[in-house]
Amino acid sequence: MADGGDQGGIAAAKLRSFVERIERLETEKADLAADIREVYAEAKGNGFDTKIMRQVIKLRKMEEPDRKEQDELLDLYRRALEV
């Protein structure tokens, strides 16, 4: 059987293509994660609190209504517990 032929109904060349693309993307993702860690380390070295930065980034990803609802619930819980 030639390379790229069907094996049990699976087009081997197509499958290989998908797997190789995913592997490349996984490598890129790992590289990006390393870059992000470096930026956080640099920010920490400049006196920023990286835990707070992560929270800010999380909040910025949220839609405005979801963020407002979370803020309101957090405020409600704080008042209930008198924190």
N, CA, C and O atoms as a CHARMM CRD file, in Angstrom:
* protein
*
  332
    1    1 MET  N      0.84800  -1.18700   0.00000 PROA 1      0.00000
    2    1 MET  CA     0.00000   0.00000   0.00000 PROA 1      0.00000
    3    1 MET  C      0.88900   1.24300   0.00000 PROA 1      0.00000
    4    1 MET  O      1.87900   1.29100   0.73000 PROA 1      0.00000
    5    2 ALA  N      0.55700   2.22500  -0.79000 PROA 2      0.00000
    6    2 ALA  CA     1.33100   3.45500  -0.89000 PROA 2      0.00000
    7    2 ALA  C      1.07800   4.33000   0.32800 PROA 2      0.00000
    8    2 ALA  O      0.01900   4.25600   0.95000 PROA 2      0.00000
    9    3 ASP  N      2.06500   5.16400   0.66400 PROA 3      0.00000
   10    3 ASP  CA     1.93700   6.10400   1.77500 PROA 3      0.00000
   11    3 ASP  C      0.77300   7.05400   1.49100 PROA 3      0.00000
   12    3 ASP  O      0.68800   7.60900   0.39500 PROA 3      0.00000
   13    4 GLY  N     -0.10000   7.24300   2.43400 PROA 4      0.00000
   14    4 GLY  CA    -1.22700   8.13700   2.24400 PROA 4      0.00000
   15    4 GLY  C     -2.48100   7.41400   1.80700 PROA 4      0.00000
   16    4 GLY  O     -3.50600   8.05100   1.56200 PROA 4      0.00000
   17    5 GLY  N     -2.42200   6.09300   1.70400 PROA 5      0.00000
   18    5 GLY  CA    -3.58700   5.33000   1.29900 PROA 5      0.00000
   19    5 GLY  C     -4.56600   5.15900   2.43700 PROA 5      0.00000
   20    5 GLY  O     -4.31900   5.56100   3.57500 PROA 5      0.00000
   21    6 ASP  N     -5.68800   4.54800   2.09200 PROA 6      0.00000
   22    6 ASP  CA    -6.69700   4.28800   3.11500 PROA 6      0.00000
   23    6 ASP  C     -6.29700   3.06800   3.91400 PROA 6      0.00000
   24    6 ASP  O     -5.84900   2.06700   3.35500 PROA 6      0.00000
   25    7 GLN  N     -6.45500   3.15000   5.19500 PROA 7      0.00000
   26    7 GLN  CA    -6.15600   2.03500   6.09600 PROA 7      0.00000
   27    7 GLN  C     -7.36900   1.89100   6.99500 PROA 7      0.00000
   28    7 GLN  O     -7.55400   2.67400   7.92600 PROA 7      0.00000
   29    8 GLY  N     -8.18500   0.90300   6.72200 PROA 8      0.00000
   30    8 GLY  CA    -9.38300   0.72800   7.54100 PROA 8      0.00000
   31    8 GLY  C    -10.34000   1.89400   7.41200 PROA 8      0.00000
   32    8 GLY  O    -11.03100   2.23400   8.37200 PROA 8      0.00000
   33    9 GLY  N    -10.39400   2.51400   6.24300 PROA 9      0.00000
   34    9 GLY  CA   -11.30000   3.63800   6.02800 PROA 9      0.00000
   35    9 GLY  C    -10.72100   4.97900   6.45500 PROA 9      0.00000
   36    9 GLY  O    -11.40500   5.99900   6.36500 PROA 9      0.00000
   37   10 ILE  N     -9.48500   4.99800   6.91400 PROA 10     0.00000
   38   10 ILE  CA    -8.86200   6.24900   7.35800 PROA 10     0.00000
   39   10 ILE  C     -7.83500   6.67600   6.32000 PROA 10     0.00000
   40   10 ILE  O     -6.93600   5.91100   5.97300 PROA 10     0.00000
   41   11 ALA  N     -7.97100   7.88300   5.83700 PROA 11     0.00000
   42   11 ALA  CA    -6.99500   8.41400   4.90000 PROA 11     0.00000
   43   11 ALA  C     -5.75700   8.81000   5.70400 PROA 11     0.00000
   44   11 ALA  O     -5.75300   9.82900   6.39500 PROA 11     0.00000
   45   12 ALA  N     -4.71700   7.99900   5.60700 PROA 12     0.00000
   46   12 ALA  CA    -3.52100   8.17300   6.43500 PROA 12     0.00000
   47   12 ALA  C     -2.86700   9.52600   6.22000 PROA 12     0.00000
   48   12 ALA  O     -2.43700  10.15200   7.18900 PROA 12     0.00000
   49   13 ALA  N     -2.77800   9.99400   4.99600 PROA 13     0.00000
   50   13 ALA  CA    -2.12800  11.27800   4.72300 PROA 13     0.00000
   51   13 ALA  C     -2.90100  12.42000   5.37900 PROA 13     0.00000
   52   13 ALA  O     -2.29900  13.33600   5.94000 PROA 13     0.00000
   53   14 LYS  N     -4.23000  12.36900   5.30900 PROA 14     0.00000
   54   14 LYS  CA    -5.05800  13.41000   5.91400 PROA 14     0.00000
   55   14 LYS  C     -4.90400  13.38700   7.42600 PROA 14     0.00000
   56   14 LYS  O     -4.76200  14.43300   8.05900 PROA 14     0.00000
   57   15 LEU  N     -4.93100  12.19400   8.00300 PROA 15     0.00000
   58   15 LEU  CA    -4.75700  12.04400   9.45100 PROA 15     0.00000
   59   15 LEU  C     -3.39800  12.58000   9.88400 PROA 15     0.00000
   60   15 LEU  O     -3.29700  13.31900  10.86300 PROA 15     0.00000
   61   16 ARG  N     -2.35000  12.20100   9.14500 PROA 16     0.00000
   62   16 ARG  CA    -0.99900  12.67000   9.45100 PROA 16     0.00000
   63   16 ARG  C     -0.93600  14.19900   9.40200 PROA 16     0.00000
   64   16 ARG  O     -0.29900  14.83000  10.24400 PROA 16     0.00000
   65   17 SER  N     -1.59600  14.77500   8.41700 PROA 17     0.00000
   66   17 SER  CA    -1.62000  16.23200   8.28100 PROA 17     0.00000
   67   17 SER  C     -2.24500  16.88900   9.51700 PROA 17     0.00000
   68   17 SER  O     -1.71000  17.86400  10.04600 PROA 17     0.00000
   69   18 PHE  N     -3.37200  16.35100   9.96900 PROA 18     0.00000
   70   18 PHE  CA    -4.02300  16.90100  11.16400 PROA 18     0.00000
   71   18 PHE  C     -3.12300  16.76600  12.38600 PROA 18     0.00000
   72   18 PHE  O     -2.96100  17.71400  13.15400 PROA 18     0.00000
   73   19 VAL  N     -2.54400  15.59700  12.56000 PROA 19     0.00000
   74   19 VAL  CA    -1.68300  15.35600  13.72300 PROA 19     0.00000
   75   19 VAL  C     -0.48700  16.29200  13.70200 PROA 19     0.00000
   76   19 VAL  O     -0.13300  16.85700  14.73700 PROA 19     0.00000
   77   20 GLU  N      0.13400  16.46900  12.56200 PROA 20     0.00000
   78   20 GLU  CA     1.30500  17.35300  12.46600 PROA 20     0.00000
   79   20 GLU  C      0.92500  18.80500  12.72000 PROA 20     0.00000
   80   20 GLU  O      1.68400  19.53900  13.35300 PROA 20     0.00000
   81   21 ARG  N     -0.23500  19.22700  12.23700 PROA 21     0.00000
   82   21 ARG  CA    -0.69200  20.59900  12.50500 PROA 21     0.00000
   83   21 ARG  C     -0.91000  20.80900  13.99800 PROA 21     0.00000
   84   21 ARG  O     -0.51500  21.83100  14.55900 PROA 21     0.00000
   85   22 ILE  N     -1.54600  19.82500  14.63300 PROA 22     0.00000
   86   22 ILE  CA    -1.79100  19.92700  16.07600 PROA 22     0.00000
   87   22 ILE  C     -0.47400  19.96700  16.83300 PROA 22     0.00000
   88   22 ILE  O     -0.33000  20.74200  17.77800 PROA 22     0.00000
   89   23 GLU  N      0.48400  19.14800  16.43400 PROA 23     0.00000
   90   23 GLU  CA     1.79300  19.14800  17.09700 PROA 23     0.00000
   91   23 GLU  C      2.48100  20.49900  16.95600 PROA 23     0.00000
   92   23 GLU  O      3.07800  20.99300  17.91200 PROA 23     0.00000
   93   24 ARG  N      2.40300  21.09700  15.77500 PROA 24     0.00000
   94   24 ARG  CA     3.00000  22.43200  15.58500 PROA 24     0.00000
   95   24 ARG  C      2.33000  23.46100  16.48300 PROA 24     0.00000
   96   24 ARG  O      2.99900  24.28500  17.10700 PROA 24     0.00000
   97   25 LEU  N      1.00300  23.40500  16.54200 PROA 25     0.00000
   98   25 LEU  CA     0.26500  24.35600  17.38000 PROA 25     0.00000
   99   25 LEU  C      0.57200  24.15400  18.85800 PROA 25     0.00000
  100   25 LEU  O      0.67400  25.12300  19.61000 PROA 25     0.00000
  101   26 GLU  N      0.71900  22.89900  19.28000 PROA 26     0.00000
  102   26 GLU  CA     1.08500  22.62300  20.67600 PROA 26     0.00000
  103   26 GLU  C      2.45100  23.21600  20.99700 PROA 26     0.00000
  104   26 GLU  O      2.65700  23.75600  22.08400 PROA 26     0.00000
  105   27 THR  N      3.37500  23.12000  20.06200 PROA 27     0.00000
  106   27 THR  CA     4.70800  23.70200  20.25500 PROA 27     0.00000
  107   27 THR  C      4.60800  25.21900  20.36300 PROA 27     0.00000
  108   27 THR  O      5.23300  25.82900  21.23100 PROA 27     0.00000
  109   28 GLU  N      3.81900  25.82500  19.47600 PROA 28     0.00000
  110   28 GLU  CA     3.62600  27.27900  19.52400 PROA 28     0.00000
  111   28 GLU  C      2.98400  27.70200  20.83800 PROA 28     0.00000
  112   28 GLU  O      3.34700  28.72400  21.42100 PROA 28     0.00000
  113   29 LYS  N      2.01200  26.89200  21.30100 PROA 29     0.00000
  114   29 LYS  CA     1.33900  27.20200  22.56300 PROA 29     0.00000
  115   29 LYS  C      2.33000  27.16800  23.72400 PROA 29     0.00000
  116   29 LYS  O      2.28800  28.02900  24.60300 PROA 29     0.00000
  117   30 ALA  N      3.21600  26.18300  23.72800 PROA 30     0.00000
  118   30 ALA  CA     4.22300  26.07700  24.78700 PROA 30     0.00000
  119   30 ALA  C      5.17400  27.27200  24.73600 PROA 30     0.00000
  120   30 ALA  O      5.55800  27.81500  25.77300 PROA 30     0.00000
  121   31 ASP  N      5.54800  27.67500  23.52800 PROA 31     0.00000
  122   31 ASP  CA     6.42000  28.84300  23.37500 PROA 31     0.00000
  123   31 ASP  C      5.73700  30.11400  23.88100 PROA 31     0.00000
  124   31 ASP  O      6.35700  30.93500  24.55700 PROA 31     0.00000
  125   32 LEU  N      4.46100  30.26600  23.54700 PROA 32     0.00000
  126   32 LEU  CA     3.70900  31.43600  24.01500 PROA 32     0.00000
  127   32 LEU  C      3.57200  31.43000  25.53400 PROA 32     0.00000
  128   32 LEU  O      3.68200  32.48000  26.16700 PROA 32     0.00000
  129   33 ALA  N      3.33500  30.27100  26.12100 PROA 33     0.00000
  130   33 ALA  CA     3.22300  30.17500  27.57900 PROA 33     0.00000
  131   33 ALA  C      4.52900  30.59300  28.23700 PROA 33     0.00000
  132   33 ALA  O      4.52200  31.26400  29.26900 PROA 33     0.00000
  133   34 ALA  N      5.64300  30.20100  27.64500 PROA 34     0.00000
  134   34 ALA  CA     6.95200  30.60200  28.17900 PROA 34     0.00000
  135   34 ALA  C      7.12800  32.11300  28.06900 PROA 34     0.00000
  136   34 ALA  O      7.64400  32.74800  28.98800 PROA 34     0.00000
  137   35 ASP  N      6.70200  32.68600  26.95300 PROA 35     0.00000
  138   35 ASP  CA     6.79100  34.13700  26.76500 PROA 35     0.00000
  139   35 ASP  C      5.94100  34.86800  27.79500 PROA 35     0.00000
  140   35 ASP  O      6.36400  35.88700  28.34200 PROA 35     0.00000
  141   36 ILE  N      4.74700  34.35200  28.05900 PROA 36     0.00000
  142   36 ILE  CA     3.85800  34.97200  29.04400 PROA 36     0.00000
  143   36 ILE  C      4.48500  34.91000  30.43500 PROA 36     0.00000
  144   36 ILE  O      4.43000  35.88400  31.18600 PROA 36     0.00000
  145   37 ARG  N      5.08100  33.76400  30.78200 PROA 37     0.00000
  146   37 ARG  CA     5.75900  33.65100  32.08500 PROA 37     0.00000
  147   37 ARG  C      6.87600  34.69100  32.19500 PROA 37     0.00000
  148   37 ARG  O      7.06400  35.29400  33.25200 PROA 37     0.00000
  149   38 GLU  N      7.60200  34.89700  31.12300 PROA 38     0.00000
  150   38 GLU  CA     8.68200  35.89600  31.13200 PROA 38     0.00000
  151   38 GLU  C      8.14300  37.29800  31.36700 PROA 38     0.00000
  152   38 GLU  O      8.75100  38.07800  32.10100 PROA 38     0.00000
  153   39 VAL  N      7.00700  37.63100  30.75300 PROA 39     0.00000
  154   39 VAL  CA     6.41700  38.96100  30.94000 PROA 39     0.00000
  155   39 VAL  C      5.97700  39.13300  32.38800 PROA 39     0.00000
  156   39 VAL  O      6.19500  40.18900  32.98200 PROA 39     0.00000
  157   40 TYR  N      5.35500  38.09800  32.96000 PROA 40     0.00000
  158   40 TYR  CA     4.96000  38.17200  34.37000 PROA 40     0.00000
  159   40 TYR  C      6.18400  38.33000  35.26600 PROA 40     0.00000
  160   40 TYR  O      6.14800  39.10100  36.22500 PROA 40     0.00000
  161   41 ALA  N      7.25300  37.61900  34.97200 PROA 41     0.00000
  162   41 ALA  CA     8.47900  37.73100  35.76800 PROA 41     0.00000
  163   41 ALA  C      9.04600  39.14900  35.66900 PROA 41     0.00000
  164   41 ALA  O      9.50800  39.71400  36.66000 PROA 41     0.00000
  165   42 GLU  N      9.00500  39.70800  34.47100 PROA 42     0.00000
  166   42 GLU  CA     9.49000  41.08400  34.28300 PROA 42     0.00000
  167   42 GLU  C      8.63200  42.06800  35.06100 PROA 42     0.00000
  168   42 GLU  O      9.15000  42.98400  35.70000 PROA 42     0.00000
  169   43 ALA  N      7.30600  41.87700  35.00600 PROA 43     0.00000
  170   43 ALA  CA     6.39400  42.75600  35.75100 PROA 43     0.00000
  171   43 ALA  C      6.65500  42.64600  37.24600 PROA 43     0.00000
  172   43 ALA  O      6.68100  43.65300  37.95400 PROA 43     0.00000
  173   44 LYS  N      6.84800  41.41400  37.72600 PROA 44     0.00000
  174   44 LYS  CA     7.13300  41.20000  39.14800 PROA 44     0.00000
  175   44 LYS  C      8.44100  41.88800  39.53300 PROA 44     0.00000
  176   44 LYS  O      8.54300  42.48000  40.60800 PROA 44     0.00000
  177   45 GLY  N      9.43500  41.80800  38.65700 PROA 45     0.00000
  178   45 GLY  CA    10.71300  42.46500  38.90400 PROA 45     0.00000
  179   45 GLY  C     10.59700  43.97500  38.96900 PROA 45     0.00000
  180   45 GLY  O     11.45000  44.65300  39.54200 PROA 45     0.00000
  181   46 ASN  N      9.52100  44.49800  38.36800 PROA 46     0.00000
  182   46 ASN  CA     9.28200  45.94000  38.39900 PROA 46     0.00000
  183   46 ASN  C      8.30400  46.32900  39.49700 PROA 46     0.00000
  184   46 ASN  O      7.81100  47.45600  39.52500 PROA 46     0.00000
  185   47 GLY  N      8.02100  45.38900  40.40700 PROA 47     0.00000
  186   47 GLY  CA     7.21400  45.70200  41.58300 PROA 47     0.00000
  187   47 GLY  C      5.72100  45.48700  41.44500 PROA 47     0.00000
  188   47 GLY  O      4.96700  45.86400  42.34300 PROA 47     0.00000
  189   48 PHE  N      5.26700  44.89300  40.35200 PROA 48     0.00000
  190   48 PHE  CA     3.83900  44.66200  40.18800 PROA 48     0.00000
  191   48 PHE  C      3.43800  43.33500  40.81900 PROA 48     0.00000
  192   48 PHE  O      4.21500  42.38100  40.83400 PROA 48     0.00000
  193   49 ASP  N      2.21700  43.28800  41.33800 PROA 49     0.00000
  194   49 ASP  CA     1.66600  42.07600  41.93100 PROA 49     0.00000
  195   49 ASP  C      1.05800  41.25000  40.80500 PROA 49     0.00000
  196   49 ASP  O      0.03300  41.62700  40.23700 PROA 49     0.00000
  197   50 THR  N      1.68500  40.13000  40.48400 PROA 50     0.00000
  198   50 THR  CA     1.25100  39.34300  39.32900 PROA 50     0.00000
  199   50 THR  C     -0.07600  38.62900  39.57200 PROA 50     0.00000
  200   50 THR  O     -0.80600  38.34400  38.62300 PROA 50     0.00000
  201   51 LYS  N     -0.39200  38.34000  40.82300 PROA 51     0.00000
  202   51 LYS  CA    -1.69900  37.73200  41.10700 PROA 51     0.00000
  203   51 LYS  C     -2.81400  38.70300  40.73400 PROA 51     0.00000
  204   51 LYS  O     -3.82200  38.31100  40.14500 PROA 51     0.00000
  205   52 ILE  N     -2.62500  39.95900  41.08000 PROA 52     0.00000
  206   52 ILE  CA    -3.61900  40.98400  40.74800 PROA 52     0.00000
  207   52 ILE  C     -3.66500  41.18700  39.24000 PROA 52     0.00000
  208   52 ILE  O     -4.74200  41.35700  38.66800 PROA 52     0.00000
  209   53 MET  N     -2.50800  41.17100  38.59500 PROA 53     0.00000
  210   53 MET  CA    -2.47800  41.31900  37.14100 PROA 53     0.00000
  211   53 MET  C     -3.27700  40.19900  36.47000 PROA 53     0.00000
  212   53 MET  O     -4.01100  40.44100  35.51200 PROA 53     0.00000
  213   54 ARG  N     -3.13100  38.98200  36.97500 PROA 54     0.00000
  214   54 ARG  CA    -3.87300  37.85800  36.40200 PROA 54     0.00000
  215   54 ARG  C     -5.38200  38.06500  36.57200 PROA 54     0.00000
  216   54 ARG  O     -6.16500  37.75300  35.67400 PROA 54     0.00000
  217   55 GLN  N     -5.77900  38.59300  37.73300 PROA 55     0.00000
  218   55 GLN  CA    -7.19700  38.86700  37.96100 PROA 55     0.00000
  219   55 GLN  C     -7.70500  39.94600  37.01100 PROA 55     0.00000
  220   55 GLN  O     -8.80800  39.84000  36.47500 PROA 55     0.00000
  221   56 VAL  N     -6.90000  40.97800  36.80500 PROA 56     0.00000
  222   56 VAL  CA    -7.28500  42.05700  35.89000 PROA 56     0.00000
  223   56 VAL  C     -7.45700  41.50900  34.46900 PROA 56     0.00000
  224   56 VAL  O     -8.41500  41.85200  33.77600 PROA 56     0.00000
  225   57 ILE  N     -6.53200  40.66400  34.05000 PROA 57     0.00000
  226   57 ILE  CA    -6.61600  40.08100  32.70700 PROA 57     0.00000
  227   57 ILE  C     -7.87100  39.22300  32.58500 PROA 57     0.00000
  228   57 ILE  O     -8.55800  39.26000  31.56400 PROA 57     0.00000
  229   58 LYS  N     -8.16700  38.45200  33.62600 PROA 58     0.00000
  230   58 LYS  CA    -9.37800  37.63400  33.62100 PROA 58     0.00000
  231   58 LYS  C    -10.62300  38.50600  33.50000 PROA 58     0.00000
  232   58 LYS  O    -11.54100  38.19300  32.74200 PROA 58     0.00000
  233   59 LEU  N    -10.64600  39.60300  34.25700 PROA 59     0.00000
  234   59 LEU  CA   -11.79300  40.51700  34.21300 PROA 59     0.00000
  235   59 LEU  C    -11.93500  41.17500  32.84100 PROA 59     0.00000
  236   59 LEU  O    -13.04900  41.35500  32.34900 PROA 59     0.00000
  237   60 ARG  N    -10.82100  41.52900  32.23200 PROA 60     0.00000
  238   60 ARG  CA   -10.86100  42.18600  30.92400 PROA 60     0.00000
  239   60 ARG  C    -11.39300  41.25200  29.83700 PROA 60     0.00000
  240   60 ARG  O    -11.91500  41.72000  28.82600 PROA 60     0.00000
  241   61 LYS  N    -11.26800  39.94200  30.03300 PROA 61     0.00000
  242   61 LYS  CA   -11.78100  38.97300  29.06900 PROA 61     0.00000
  243   61 LYS  C    -13.29200  38.81700  29.17400 PROA 61     0.00000
  244   61 LYS  O    -13.94000  38.37100  28.22700 PROA 61     0.00000
  245   62 MET  N    -13.84800  39.18200  30.31600 PROA 62     0.00000
  246   62 MET  CA   -15.26900  38.98100  30.56400 PROA 62     0.00000
  247   62 MET  C    -16.10000  40.04500  29.84600 PROA 62     0.00000
  248   62 MET  O    -15.64300  41.16500  29.62000 PROA 62     0.00000
  249   63 GLU  N    -17.32400  39.66900  29.49500 PROA 63     0.00000
  250   63 GLU  CA   -18.27600  40.63100  28.95200 PROA 63     0.00000
  251   63 GLU  C    -18.70500  41.56500  30.08400 PROA 63     0.00000
  252   63 GLU  O    -18.73700  41.16800  31.24900 PROA 63     0.00000
  253   64 GLU  N    -19.03400  42.80100  29.73200 PROA 64     0.00000
  254   64 GLU  CA   -19.39700  43.81600  30.73000 PROA 64     0.00000
  255   64 GLU  C    -20.53600  43.37200  31.64900 PROA 64     0.00000
  256   64 GLU  O    -20.41600  43.54000  32.86300 PROA 64     0.00000
  257   65 PRO  N    -21.62600  42.82000  31.13700 PROA 65     0.00000
  258   65 PRO  CA   -22.70700  42.40400  32.05300 PROA 65     0.00000
  259   65 PRO  C    -22.25700  41.30600  33.03700 PROA 65     0.00000
  260   65 PRO  O    -22.65400  41.31400  34.20200 PROA 65     0.00000
  261   66 ASP  N    -21.44500  40.38400  32.56900 PROA 66     0.00000
  262   66 ASP  CA   -20.94800  39.32000  33.44900 PROA 66     0.00000
  263   66 ASP  C    -20.03300  39.89900  34.52500 PROA 66     0.00000
  264   66 ASP  O    -20.08900  39.48800  35.68400 PROA 66     0.00000
  265   67 ARG  N    -19.19500  40.85200  34.13600 PROA 67     0.00000
  266   67 ARG  CA   -18.27800  41.48100  35.08900 PROA 67     0.00000
  267   67 ARG  C    -19.06200  42.25900  36.13600 PROA 67     0.00000
  268   67 ARG  O    -18.74000  42.19900  37.32200 PROA 67     0.00000
  269   68 LYS  N    -20.08900  42.99000  35.70700 PROA 68     0.00000
  270   68 LYS  CA   -20.91100  43.75000  36.65700 PROA 68     0.00000
  271   68 LYS  C    -21.63300  42.81600  37.62100 PROA 68     0.00000
  272   68 LYS  O    -21.70200  43.08200  38.82100 PROA 68     0.00000
  273   69 GLU  N    -22.17100  41.72000  37.08800 PROA 69     0.00000
  274   69 GLU  CA   -22.86000  40.75600  37.95300 PROA 69     0.00000
  275   69 GLU  C    -21.90100  40.17400  38.98600 PROA 69     0.00000
  276   69 GLU  O    -22.25100  40.03800  40.15800 PROA 69     0.00000
  277   70 GLN  N    -20.69800  39.83200  38.55200 PROA 70     0.00000
  278   70 GLN  CA   -19.70700  39.29400  39.48800 PROA 70     0.00000
  279   70 GLN  C    -19.35600  40.32100  40.55700 PROA 70     0.00000
  280   70 GLN  O    -19.26200  39.98000  41.73600 PROA 70     0.00000
  281   71 ASP  N    -19.16000  41.58000  40.15400 PROA 71     0.00000
  282   71 ASP  CA   -18.84900  42.63400  41.11600 PROA 71     0.00000
  283   71 ASP  C    -19.97100  42.82200  42.13100 PROA 71     0.00000
  284   71 ASP  O    -19.72100  42.99500  43.32400 PROA 71     0.00000
  285   72 GLU  N    -21.20800  42.78500  41.64300 PROA 72     0.00000
  286   72 GLU  CA   -22.36000  42.95900  42.54300 PROA 72     0.00000
  287   72 GLU  C    -22.46000  41.80500  43.53600 PROA 72     0.00000
  288   72 GLU  O    -22.71300  42.01900  44.72200 PROA 72     0.00000
  289   73 LEU  N    -22.26200  40.58800  43.05200 PROA 73     0.00000
  290   73 LEU  CA   -22.31900  39.43600  43.95000 PROA 73     0.00000
  291   73 LEU  C    -21.18000  39.45700  44.96800 PROA 73     0.00000
  292   73 LEU  O    -21.38000  39.13700  46.13900 PROA 73     0.00000
  293   74 LEU  N    -20.01900  39.82500  44.52500 PROA 74     0.00000
  294   74 LEU  CA   -18.88200  39.92000  45.43600 PROA 74     0.00000
  295   74 LEU  C    -19.15100  40.95700  46.51700 PROA 74     0.00000
  296   74 LEU  O    -18.87400  40.72700  47.69400 PROA 74     0.00000
  297   75 ASP  N    -19.69100  42.09700  46.11100 PROA 75     0.00000
  298   75 ASP  CA   -20.02100  43.14700  47.08000 PROA 75     0.00000
  299   75 ASP  C    -21.09600  42.66200  48.05800 PROA 75     0.00000
  300   75 ASP  O    -21.00800  42.91600  49.25900 PROA 75     0.00000
  301   76 LEU  N    -22.10100  41.96800  47.53900 PROA 76     0.00000
  302   76 LEU  CA   -23.16300  41.43300  48.38600 PROA 76     0.00000
  303   76 LEU  C    -22.60300  40.45400  49.41300 PROA 76     0.00000
  304   76 LEU  O    -22.94300  40.52400  50.59400 PROA 76     0.00000
  305   77 TYR  N    -21.75300  39.55300  48.96800 PROA 77     0.00000
  306   77 TYR  CA   -21.15000  38.56700  49.87300 PROA 77     0.00000
  307   77 TYR  C    -20.26600  39.25400  50.91100 PROA 77     0.00000
  308   77 TYR  O    -20.28600  38.87600  52.08200 PROA 77     0.00000
  309   78 ARG  N    -19.49600  40.25100  50.50100 PROA 78     0.00000
  310   78 ARG  CA   -18.62800  40.97100  51.45100 PROA 78     0.00000
  311   78 ARG  C    -19.47900  41.64000  52.52900 PROA 78     0.00000
  312   78 ARG  O    -19.16700  41.55400  53.71600 PROA 78     0.00000
  313   79 ARG  N    -20.55200  42.30400  52.11000 PROA 79     0.00000
  314   79 ARG  CA   -21.42600  42.96700  53.08200 PROA 79     0.00000
  315   79 ARG  C    -22.07400  41.95300  54.01600 PROA 79     0.00000
  316   79 ARG  O    -22.20200  42.20800  55.21300 PROA 79     0.00000
  317   80 ALA  N    -22.48200  40.80800  53.48200 PROA 80     0.00000
  318   80 ALA  CA   -23.11300  39.77500  54.30500 PROA 80     0.00000
  319   80 ALA  C    -22.14600  39.23400  55.34700 PROA 80     0.00000
  320   80 ALA  O    -22.54100  38.88900  56.46100 PROA 80     0.00000
  321   81 LEU  N    -20.87700  39.16500  54.97200 PROA 81     0.00000
  322   81 LEU  CA   -19.86400  38.63500  55.88900 PROA 81     0.00000
  323   81 LEU  C    -19.11500  39.73400  56.62000 PROA 81     0.00000
  324   81 LEU  O    -18.26000  39.44900  57.46000 PROA 81     0.00000
  325   82 GLU  N    -19.42100  40.97000  56.31400 PROA 82     0.00000
  326   82 GLU  CA   -18.76800  42.14200  56.90600 PROA 82     0.00000
  327   82 GLU  C    -17.25800  42.05600  56.78000 PROA 82     0.00000
  328   82 GLU  O    -16.51900  42.23100  57.74900 PROA 82     0.00000
  329   83 VAL  N    -16.81600  41.77700  55.54000 PROA 83     0.00000
  330   83 VAL  CA   -15.38200  41.67600  55.27500 PROA 83     0.00000
  331   83 VAL  C    -14.84500  43.02700  54.88900 PROA 83     0.00000
  332   83 VAL  O    -13.65100  43.16300  54.62200 PROA 83     0.00000
